[in-house]
Amino acid sequence: MIRTGIDALRSAQLDFLVSDATYRRGAEARSVKAVLGRTVFRSMNEYGAWVRTETRDFIIPAGQLDLEPHAGDEIVFDGGVYEVLAPYNEPVWRWSDPYRKAIRVHTKYTGDEA
């Protein structure tokens, strides 16, 4: 039953919330459909203060990206460039659901497309 719900939710996201983006690794580029998201990371610094970092996430159906995201890759979306990375030595991507239907790629806005 949960799997059916996740399938229905992912289908609805792709029908109504998807945006076009380009995933780049060096000179190689591929078009993907992605749902926008965010993740908040928290970590305590060396002074004992909590530091909060928020990333722009791109949730991409698993079958669309035939490579594993790596730090330093880029996603171009709506004229902006987002570098694939995650703070505090966290992985740069993770599965977005328990059935591995989509991946969540963590990024940071680095500027506009030249």
Buried (B, 14 or more C-beta within 10 A) or exposed (E): EEEEEBEEEBEEBBEEEBEEBBBBBEEEEEEBBBBBBEBEBEEEEEEEEEEEBEBBBBBBBBEBBEEEBEEEBBBBBEEBBBBBBBBEEBEBBBEBBEEEBBBBBBBBEEEEEE
